[in-house]
Amino acid sequence: MTQPSPPLLESRLSGLTRIHQGKVRDVYAIDERSMLIVTTDRLSAFDVVLPNPIPGKGAVLTRISRFWFDRTKHIVPNHILDIPLQSVVKDPAERAAIADRSMIVQRLKALPIEAVVRGYLIGSGWKDYQQTGKVCGIELPPGLRQADRLSEPLYTPATKAELGEHDENIDFERTVALIGRGLAEQVRATALALYQFAAEYARTRGIIIADTKFEFGVDDAGHLTLIDEALTPDSSRFWPTDTYRPGSSPPSFDKQFVRDYLETLTWDKRAPGPNLPDEVVQKTAEKYAEAERRLTT
Protein backbone atom coordinates (compact mmCIF):
# COMPACT_ATOMS: atom_id res chain seq x y z
CA MET A 1 0.00 0.00 0.00
CA THR A 2 1.43 3.37 -1.06
CA GLN A 3 1.82 5.82 1.83
CA PRO A 4 -0.23 9.01 1.35
CA SER A 5 1.96 11.83 0.06
CA PRO A 6 2.11 15.24 1.79
CA PRO A 7 -0.02 18.06 0.33
CA LEU A 8 1.43 19.11 -3.02
CA LEU A 9 0.83 22.53 -4.59
CA GLU A 10 3.41 22.10 -7.38
CA SER A 11 5.53 19.15 -8.44
CA ARG A 12 9.25 19.38 -9.26
CA LEU A 13 10.98 16.46 -10.95
CA SER A 14 14.68 16.80 -11.69
CA GLY A 15 14.93 14.10 -14.35
CA LEU A 16 12.03 15.12 -16.62
CA THR A 17 11.03 18.22 -18.56
CA ARG A 18 7.70 19.77 -17.62
CA ILE A 19 5.84 20.51 -20.83
CA HIS A 20 2.57 21.82 -19.43
CA GLN A 21 1.07 23.14 -16.22
CA GLY A 22 -2.70 23.29 -15.98
CA LYS A 23 -4.96 24.38 -13.17
CA VAL A 24 -4.44 21.08 -11.35
CA ARG A 25 -2.05 18.89 -13.38
CA ASP A 26 1.66 19.10 -14.11
CA VAL A 27 2.67 17.22 -17.26
CA TYR A 28 6.17 15.92 -18.02
CA ALA A 29 7.60 14.51 -21.22
CA ILE A 30 9.02 10.98 -21.05
CA ASP A 31 9.64 10.40 -24.76
CA GLU A 32 7.88 11.04 -28.05
CA ARG A 33 5.11 8.56 -27.26
CA SER A 34 4.54 8.89 -23.52
CA MET A 35 4.29 11.44 -20.72
CA LEU A 36 3.77 11.63 -16.98
CA ILE A 37 0.77 13.40 -15.47
CA VAL A 38 1.04 14.51 -11.85
CA THR A 39 -2.26 15.56 -10.25
CA THR A 40 -1.46 18.13 -7.58
CA ASP A 41 -3.63 19.30 -4.69
CA ARG A 42 -4.28 22.64 -6.38
CA LEU A 43 -7.89 23.73 -6.53
CA SER A 44 -9.33 26.20 -9.01
CA ALA A 45 -12.58 28.08 -8.67
CA PHE A 46 -13.99 30.52 -11.20
CA ASP A 47 -10.92 29.63 -13.32
CA VAL A 48 -8.51 30.95 -10.67
CA VAL A 49 -6.07 28.62 -8.89
CA LEU A 50 -6.40 29.18 -5.14
CA PRO A 51 -3.35 29.46 -2.86
CA ASN A 52 -4.24 26.59 -0.51
CA PRO A 53 -3.71 22.94 -1.43
CA ILE A 54 -6.54 20.53 -0.58
CA PRO A 55 -4.75 17.60 1.14
CA GLY A 56 -5.25 14.28 -0.64
CA LYS A 57 -7.19 15.79 -3.53
CA GLY A 58 -4.71 14.85 -6.25
CA ALA A 59 -4.51 11.25 -5.09
CA VAL A 60 -8.31 10.99 -4.93
CA LEU A 61 -8.70 12.39 -8.45
CA THR A 62 -6.06 9.99 -9.78
CA ARG A 63 -7.67 6.93 -8.21
CA ILE A 64 -11.18 7.91 -9.35
CA SER A 65 -9.93 8.52 -12.90
CA ARG A 66 -8.19 5.14 -12.96
CA PHE A 67 -11.40 3.54 -11.66
CA TRP A 68 -13.43 4.98 -14.53
CA PHE A 69 -10.74 4.46 -17.19
CA ASP A 70 -10.74 0.77 -16.31
CA ARG A 71 -14.54 0.48 -16.36
CA THR A 72 -15.18 2.37 -19.60
CA LYS A 73 -12.66 0.62 -21.86
CA HIS A 74 -15.55 -1.14 -23.59
CA ILE A 75 -16.90 2.25 -24.70
CA VAL A 76 -13.68 4.02 -25.73
CA PRO A 77 -9.93 3.41 -25.31
CA ASN A 78 -8.08 5.62 -22.82
CA HIS A 79 -4.55 6.96 -22.61
CA ILE A 80 -3.25 4.95 -19.60
CA LEU A 81 -0.01 3.03 -20.19
CA ASP A 82 1.17 0.09 -18.10
CA ILE A 83 4.65 1.45 -17.34
CA PRO A 84 6.04 1.36 -13.77
CA LEU A 85 6.77 4.75 -12.23
CA GLN A 86 10.21 3.66 -11.01
CA SER A 87 11.35 3.24 -14.62
CA VAL A 88 10.59 6.91 -15.26
CA VAL A 89 11.23 8.76 -11.97
CA LYS A 90 14.56 7.50 -10.64
CA ASP A 91 14.91 9.62 -7.50
CA PRO A 92 13.22 7.78 -4.58
CA ALA A 93 12.18 10.97 -2.75
CA GLU A 94 10.68 12.50 -5.87
CA ARG A 95 8.92 9.26 -6.67
CA ALA A 96 7.44 9.00 -3.16
CA ALA A 97 6.04 12.52 -3.46
CA ILE A 98 3.98 11.63 -6.55
CA ALA A 99 3.45 7.85 -6.36
CA ASP A 100 -0.23 8.07 -5.42
CA ARG A 101 -1.03 10.97 -7.76
CA SER A 102 0.65 10.11 -11.07
CA MET A 103 -0.28 8.39 -14.34
CA ILE A 104 1.94 7.45 -17.27
CA VAL A 105 -0.04 7.99 -20.45
CA GLN A 106 0.18 8.16 -24.22
CA ARG A 107 1.12 11.43 -25.88
CA LEU A 108 -1.78 12.14 -28.20
CA LYS A 109 -3.13 15.06 -30.17
CA ALA A 110 -5.68 16.63 -27.81
CA LEU A 111 -8.89 17.83 -29.44
CA PRO A 112 -9.56 21.57 -28.91
CA ILE A 113 -12.94 21.03 -27.25
CA GLU A 114 -14.38 19.91 -23.95
CA ALA A 115 -17.18 17.37 -24.34
CA VAL A 116 -19.71 18.51 -21.75
CA VAL A 117 -22.76 16.36 -20.93
CA ARG A 118 -25.57 17.70 -18.75
CA GLY A 119 -28.14 15.42 -17.16
CA TYR A 120 -29.62 18.07 -14.86
CA LEU A 121 -30.40 21.77 -15.13
CA ILE A 122 -27.73 23.45 -13.01
CA GLY A 123 -24.79 25.86 -13.19
CA SER A 124 -24.35 27.87 -16.38
CA GLY A 125 -27.06 25.75 -18.02
CA TRP A 126 -29.60 26.92 -15.43
CA LYS A 127 -28.56 30.55 -15.89
CA ASP A 128 -28.84 30.17 -19.68
CA TYR A 129 -32.28 28.57 -19.38
CA GLN A 130 -33.56 31.36 -17.10
CA GLN A 131 -32.55 33.97 -19.66
CA THR A 132 -33.39 32.20 -22.93
CA GLY A 133 -35.42 29.06 -22.25
CA LYS A 134 -32.53 27.18 -23.84
CA VAL A 135 -29.25 25.57 -22.80
CA CYS A 136 -26.44 26.32 -25.23
CA GLY A 137 -29.00 26.92 -27.96
CA ILE A 138 -30.99 23.75 -27.24
CA GLU A 139 -34.69 24.50 -26.61
CA LEU A 140 -36.11 23.09 -23.38
CA PRO A 141 -39.71 22.90 -22.09
CA PRO A 142 -40.94 25.88 -20.04
CA GLY A 143 -41.37 25.69 -16.29
CA LEU A 144 -38.30 23.67 -15.38
CA ARG A 145 -36.79 24.20 -11.93
CA GLN A 146 -33.17 24.55 -10.87
CA ALA A 147 -31.58 21.08 -10.60
CA ASP A 148 -34.45 19.37 -12.47
CA ARG A 149 -33.48 16.17 -14.24
CA LEU A 150 -33.57 16.63 -18.02
CA SER A 151 -35.69 14.27 -20.10
CA GLU A 152 -32.47 13.17 -21.79
CA PRO A 153 -28.83 14.20 -21.33
CA LEU A 154 -27.65 17.17 -23.39
CA TYR A 155 -24.31 17.37 -25.19
CA THR A 156 -23.09 20.97 -24.89
CA PRO A 157 -19.45 21.29 -26.00
CA ALA A 158 -17.10 24.08 -25.02
CA THR A 159 -13.77 25.40 -26.21
CA LYS A 160 -10.80 24.81 -23.92
CA ALA A 161 -9.52 28.07 -22.45
CA GLU A 162 -5.96 28.99 -21.56
CA LEU A 163 -5.03 29.09 -17.86
CA GLY A 164 -6.93 31.92 -16.18
CA GLU A 165 -9.43 32.28 -19.03
CA HIS A 166 -13.03 31.04 -19.15
CA ASP A 167 -14.19 28.15 -21.29
CA GLU A 168 -16.72 29.20 -23.94
CA ASN A 169 -19.85 27.19 -24.68
CA ILE A 170 -20.19 26.49 -28.41
CA ASP A 171 -22.79 24.81 -30.57
CA PHE A 172 -22.31 21.49 -32.30
CA GLU A 173 -21.69 23.02 -35.72
CA ARG A 174 -18.76 24.94 -34.29
CA THR A 175 -17.18 21.64 -33.22
CA VAL A 176 -17.73 20.37 -36.77
CA ALA A 177 -15.79 23.38 -38.06
CA LEU A 178 -12.99 22.70 -35.55
CA ILE A 179 -12.51 18.94 -35.94
CA GLY A 180 -14.65 17.75 -38.86
CA ARG A 181 -18.15 16.26 -38.89
CA GLY A 182 -17.21 12.61 -38.54
CA LEU A 183 -15.01 13.13 -35.50
CA ALA A 184 -17.44 15.65 -33.96
CA GLU A 185 -20.27 13.11 -34.19
CA GLN A 186 -18.04 10.39 -32.73
CA VAL A 187 -17.09 12.62 -29.78
CA ARG A 188 -20.74 13.48 -29.12
CA ALA A 189 -21.89 9.86 -29.23
CA THR A 190 -18.98 8.69 -27.07
CA ALA A 191 -19.45 11.41 -24.45
CA LEU A 192 -23.15 10.63 -24.13
CA ALA A 193 -22.46 6.89 -23.85
CA LEU A 194 -19.83 7.48 -21.16
CA TYR A 195 -22.15 9.73 -19.18
CA GLN A 196 -25.10 7.37 -19.31
CA PHE A 197 -22.97 4.36 -18.31
CA ALA A 198 -21.36 6.23 -15.41
CA ALA A 199 -24.58 7.90 -14.23
CA GLU A 200 -26.38 4.54 -14.01
CA TYR A 201 -23.53 3.02 -12.01
CA ALA A 202 -23.10 6.04 -9.71
CA ARG A 203 -26.80 6.09 -8.84
CA THR A 204 -26.44 2.56 -7.42
CA ARG A 205 -23.75 3.99 -5.10
CA GLY A 206 -25.87 6.90 -3.89
CA ILE A 207 -24.43 9.54 -6.23
CA ILE A 208 -26.13 11.58 -8.96
CA ILE A 209 -23.75 12.75 -11.67
CA ALA A 210 -25.49 16.00 -12.60
CA ASP A 211 -23.06 16.87 -15.37
CA THR A 212 -19.52 16.16 -16.44
CA LYS A 213 -16.92 17.01 -19.05
CA PHE A 214 -14.58 14.76 -20.99
CA GLU A 215 -11.47 15.44 -23.00
CA PHE A 216 -10.39 13.37 -25.96
CA GLY A 217 -7.33 12.96 -28.12
CA VAL A 218 -6.47 11.10 -31.30
CA ASP A 219 -3.42 9.04 -32.19
CA ASP A 220 -1.55 9.11 -35.50
CA ALA A 221 -4.17 6.80 -37.01
CA GLY A 222 -7.01 9.08 -35.85
CA HIS A 223 -8.37 6.72 -33.18
CA LEU A 224 -10.45 8.53 -30.56
CA THR A 225 -9.06 8.16 -27.03
CA LEU A 226 -10.28 9.37 -23.62
CA ILE A 227 -7.60 11.51 -21.94
CA ASP A 228 -6.91 13.79 -18.96
CA GLU A 229 -9.30 12.78 -16.13
CA ALA A 230 -12.63 10.99 -16.08
CA LEU A 231 -15.76 11.54 -13.99
CA THR A 232 -14.05 13.07 -10.97
CA PRO A 233 -15.39 15.66 -8.50
CA ASP A 234 -13.28 18.22 -10.39
CA SER A 235 -14.76 17.49 -13.81
CA SER A 236 -18.30 16.68 -12.65
CA ARG A 237 -21.06 17.68 -10.26
CA PHE A 238 -21.73 14.86 -7.81
CA TRP A 239 -24.87 15.05 -5.66
CA PRO A 240 -25.88 12.58 -2.93
CA THR A 241 -29.14 10.92 -3.98
CA ASP A 242 -30.59 10.99 -0.48
CA THR A 243 -30.56 14.79 -0.18
CA TYR A 244 -31.39 15.68 -3.80
CA ARG A 245 -34.36 18.03 -4.13
CA PRO A 246 -35.05 20.03 -7.31
CA GLY A 247 -35.75 23.72 -6.89
CA SER A 248 -32.39 24.72 -5.40
CA SER A 249 -28.70 23.88 -5.80
CA PRO A 250 -28.23 20.50 -4.06
CA PRO A 251 -25.40 19.68 -1.63
CA SER A 252 -22.49 18.16 -3.53
CA PHE A 253 -19.29 16.14 -3.29
CA ASP A 254 -17.40 18.49 -5.57
CA LYS A 255 -15.82 21.93 -5.23
CA GLN A 256 -19.21 23.68 -5.24
CA PHE A 257 -18.68 23.90 -1.47
CA VAL A 258 -15.68 26.16 -2.12
CA ARG A 259 -17.52 28.19 -4.77
CA ASP A 260 -20.37 28.79 -2.32
CA TYR A 261 -17.89 30.03 0.31
CA LEU A 262 -16.16 32.32 -2.20
CA GLU A 263 -19.52 33.82 -3.21
CA THR A 264 -19.81 35.18 0.37
CA LEU A 265 -16.64 37.27 -0.12
CA THR A 266 -16.09 40.58 -1.88
CA TRP A 267 -13.54 38.94 -4.21
CA ASP A 268 -13.74 39.97 -7.89
CA LYS A 269 -13.00 36.41 -9.11
CA ARG A 270 -9.65 37.42 -10.55
CA ALA A 271 -6.18 36.19 -9.59
CA PRO A 272 -4.83 36.06 -6.99
CA GLY A 273 -7.49 34.06 -5.23
CA PRO A 274 -8.15 34.42 -1.50
CA ASN A 275 -6.78 32.03 1.11
CA LEU A 276 -9.31 29.48 2.29
CA PRO A 277 -10.00 29.03 6.02
CA ASP A 278 -8.77 25.75 7.49
CA GLU A 279 -12.31 24.49 8.02
CA VAL A 280 -13.18 25.04 4.33
CA VAL A 281 -10.01 23.19 3.28
CA GLN A 282 -10.78 20.29 5.62
CA LYS A 283 -14.45 20.05 4.62
CA THR A 284 -13.51 20.10 0.93
CA ALA A 285 -10.97 17.32 1.42
CA GLU A 286 -13.63 15.29 3.22
CA LYS A 287 -16.09 15.75 0.34
CA TYR A 288 -13.56 14.49 -2.22
CA ALA A 289 -12.71 11.49 -0.04
CA GLU A 290 -16.40 10.68 0.47
CA ALA A 291 -17.03 10.73 -3.30
CA GLU A 292 -14.21 8.22 -3.79
CA ARG A 293 -15.44 6.00 -0.97
CA ARG A 294 -18.98 5.88 -2.31
CA LEU A 295 -17.94 5.21 -5.89
CA THR A 296 -15.12 2.73 -5.48
CA THR A 297 -15.63 0.68 -2.31
C-alpha positions in Angstrom: 0.0 0.0 0.0 1.4 3.4 -1.1 1.8 5.8 1.8 -0.2 9.0 1.3 2.0 11.8 0.1 2.1 15.2 1.8 0.0 18.1 0.3 1.4 19.1 -3.0 0.8 22.5 -4.6 3.4 22.1 -7.4 5.5 19.1 -8.4 9.2 19.4 -9.3 11.0 16.5 -11.0 14.7 16.8 -11.7 14.9 14.1 -14.4 12.0 15.1 -16.6 11.0 18.2 -18.6 7.7 19.8 -17.6 5.8 20.5 -20.8 2.6 21.8 -19.4 1.1 23.1 -16.2 -2.7 23.3 -16.0 -5.0 24.4 -13.2 -4.4 21.1 -11.4 -2.0 18.9 -13.4 1.7 19.1 -14.1 2.7 17.2 -17.3 6.2 15.9 -18.0 7.6 14.5 -21.2 9.0 11.0 -21.0 9.6 10.4 -24.8 7.9 11.0 -28.1 5.1 8.6 -27.3 4.5 8.9 -23.5 4.3 11.4 -20.7 3.8 11.6 -17.0 0.8 13.4 -15.5 1.0 14.5 -11.8 -2.3 15.6 -10.3 -1.5 18.1 -7.6 -3.6 19.3 -4.7 -4.3 22.6 -6.4 -7.9 23.7 -6.5 -9.3 26.2 -9.0 -12.6 28.1 -8.7 -14.0 30.5 -11.2 -10.9 29.6 -13.3 -8.5 30.9 -10.7 -6.1 28.6 -8.9 -6.4 29.2 -5.1 -3.3 29.5 -2.9 -4.2 26.6 -0.5 -3.7 22.9 -1.4 -6.5 20.5 -0.6 -4.7 17.6 1.1 -5.3 14.3 -0.6 -7.2 15.8 -3.5 -4.7 14.9 -6.2 -4.5 11.3 -5.1 -8.3 11.0 -4.9 -8.7 12.4 -8.4 -6.1 10.0 -9.8 -7.7 6.9 -8.2 -11.2 7.9 -9.4 -9.9 8.5 -12.9 -8.2 5.1 -13.0 -11.4 3.5 -11.7 -13.4 5.0 -14.5 -10.7 4.5 -17.2 -10.7 0.8 -16.3 -14.5 0.5 -16.4 -15.2 2.4 -19.6 -12.7 0.6 -21.9 -15.5 -1.1 -23.6 -16.9 2.3 -24.7 -13.7 4.0 -25.7 -9.9 3.4 -25.3 -8.1 5.6 -22.8 -4.5 7.0 -22.6 -3.3 4.9 -19.6 0.0 3.0 -20.2 1.2 0.1 -18.1 4.7 1.5 -17.3 6.0 1.4 -13.8 6.8 4.7 -12.2 10.2 3.7 -11.0 11.3 3.2 -14.6 10.6 6.9 -15.3 11.2 8.8 -12.0 14.6 7.5 -10.6 14.9 9.6 -7.5 13.2 7.8 -4.6 12.2 11.0 -2.7 10.7 12.5 -5.9 8.9 9.3 -6.7 7.4 9.0 -3.2 6.0 12.5 -3.5 4.0 11.6 -6.6 3.5 7.9 -6.4 -0.2 8.1 -5.4 -1.0 11.0 -7.8 0.6 10.1 -11.1 -0.3 8.4 -14.3 1.9 7.5 -17.3 0.0 8.0 -20.4 0.2 8.2 -24.2 1.1 11.4 -25.9 -1.8 12.1 -28.2 -3.1 15.1 -30.2 -5.7 16.6 -27.8 -8.9 17.8 -29.4 -9.6 21.6 -28.9 -12.9 21.0 -27.2 -14.4 19.9 -23.9 -17.2 17.4 -24.3 -19.7 18.5 -21.7 -22.8 16.4 -20.9 -25.6 17.7 -18.8 -28.1 15.4 -17.2 -29.6 18.1 -14.9 -30.4 21.8 -15.1 -27.7 23.5 -13.0 -24.8 25.9 -13.2 -24.4 27.9 -16.4 -27.1 25.8 -18.0 -29.6 26.9 -15.4 -28.6 30.6 -15.9 -28.8 30.2 -19.7 -32.3 28.6 -19.4 -33.6 31.4 -17.1 -32.5 34.0 -19.7 -33.4 32.2 -22.9 -35.4 29.1 -22.3 -32.5 27.2 -23.8 -29.3 25.6 -22.8 -26.4 26.3 -25.2 -29.0 26.9 -28.0 -31.0 23.7 -27.2 -34.7 24.5 -26.6 -36.1 23.1 -23.4 -39.7 22.9 -22.1 -40.9 25.9 -20.0 -41.4 25.7 -16.3 -38.3 23.7 -15.4 -36.8 24.2 -11.9 -33.2 24.5 -10.9 -31.6 21.1 -10.6 -34.4 19.4 -12.5 -33.5 16.2 -14.2 -33.6 16.6 -18.0 -35.7 14.3 -20.1 -32.5 13.2 -21.8 -28.8 14.2 -21.3 -27.7 17.2 -23.4 -24.3 17.4 -25.2 -23.1 21.0 -24.9 -19.4 21.3 -26.0 -17.1 24.1 -25.0 -13.8 25.4 -26.2 -10.8 24.8 -23.9 -9.5 28.1 -22.5 -6.0 29.0 -21.6 -5.0 29.1 -17.9 -6.9 31.9 -16.2 -9.4 32.3 -19.0 -13.0 31.0 -19.1 -14.2 28.1 -21.3 -16.7 29.2 -23.9 -19.8 27.2 -24.7 -20.2 26.5 -28.4 -22.8 24.8 -30.6 -22.3 21.5 -32.3 -21.7 23.0 -35.7 -18.8 24.9 -34.3 -17.2 21.6 -33.2 -17.7 20.4 -36.8 -15.8 23.4 -38.1 -13.0 22.7 -35.5 -12.5 18.9 -35.9 -14.6 17.8 -38.9 -18.1 16.3 -38.9 -17.2 12.6 -38.5 -15.0 13.1 -35.5 -17.4 15.6 -34.0 -20.3 13.1 -34.2 -18.0 10.4 -32.7 -17.1 12.6 -29.8 -20.7 13.5 -29.1 -21.9 9.9 -29.2 -19.0 8.7 -27.1 -19.4 11.4 -24.4 -23.2 10.6 -24.1 -22.5 6.9 -23.9 -19.8 7.5 -21.2 -22.1 9.7 -19.2 -25.1 7.4 -19.3 -23.0 4.4 -18.3 -21.4 6.2 -15.4 -24.6 7.9 -14.2 -26.4 4.5 -14.0 -23.5 3.0 -12.0 -23.1 6.0 -9.7 -26.8 6.1 -8.8 -26.4 2.6 -7.4 -23.8 4.0 -5.1 -25.9 6.9 -3.9 -24.4 9.5 -6.2 -26.1 11.6 -9.0 -23.8 12.8 -11.7 -25.5 16.0 -12.6 -23.1 16.9 -15.4 -19.5 16.2 -16.4 -16.9 17.0 -19.0 -14.6 14.8 -21.0 -11.5 15.4 -23.0 -10.4 13.4 -26.0 -7.3 13.0 -28.1 -6.5 11.1 -31.3 -3.4 9.0 -32.2 -1.6 9.1 -35.5 -4.2 6.8 -37.0 -7.0 9.1 -35.9 -8.4 6.7 -33.2 -10.5 8.5 -30.6 -9.1 8.2 -27.0 -10.3 9.4 -23.6 -7.6 11.5 -21.9 -6.9 13.8 -19.0 -9.3 12.8 -16.1 -12.6 11.0 -16.1 -15.8 11.5 -14.0 -14.1 13.1 -11.0 -15.4 15.7 -8.5 -13.3 18.2 -10.4 -14.8 17.5 -13.8 -18.3 16.7 -12.6 -21.1 17.7 -10.3 -21.7 14.9 -7.8 -24.9 15.1 -5.7 -25.9 12.6 -2.9 -29.1 10.9 -4.0 -30.6 11.0 -0.5 -30.6 14.8 -0.2 -31.4 15.7 -3.8 -34.4 18.0 -4.1 -35.0 20.0 -7.3 -35.7 23.7 -6.9 -32.4 24.7 -5.4 -28.7 23.9 -5.8 -28.2 20.5 -4.1 -25.4 19.7 -1.6 -22.5 18.2 -3.5 -19.3 16.1 -3.3 -17.4 18.5 -5.6 -15.8 21.9 -5.2 -19.2 23.7 -5.2 -18.7 23.9 -1.5 -15.7 26.2 -2.1 -17.5 28.2 -4.8 -20.4 28.8 -2.3 -17.9 30.0 0.3 -16.2 32.3 -2.2 -19.5 33.8 -3.2 -19.8 35.2 0.4 -16.6 37.3 -0.1 -16.1 40.6 -1.9 -13.5 38.9 -4.2 -13.7 40.0 -7.9 -13.0 36.4 -9.1 -9.6 37.4 -10.5 -6.2 36.2 -9.6 -4.8 36.1 -7.0 -7.5 34.1 -5.2 -8.1 34.4 -1.5 -6.8 32.0 1.1 -9.3 29.5 2.3 -10.0 29.0 6.0 -8.8 25.7 7.5 -12.3 24.5 8.0 -13.2 25.0 4.3 -10.0 23.2 3.3 -10.8 20.3 5.6 -14.4 20.1 4.6 -13.5 20.1 0.9 -11.0 17.3 1.4 -13.6 15.3 3.2 -16.1 15.8 0.3 -13.6 14.5 -2.2 -12.7 11.5 0.0 -16.4 10.7 0.5 -17.0 10.7 -3.3 -14.2 8.2 -3.8 -15.4 6.0 -1.0 -19.0 5.9 -2.3 -17.9 5.2 -5.9 -15.1 2.7 -5.5 -15.6 0.7 -2.3 
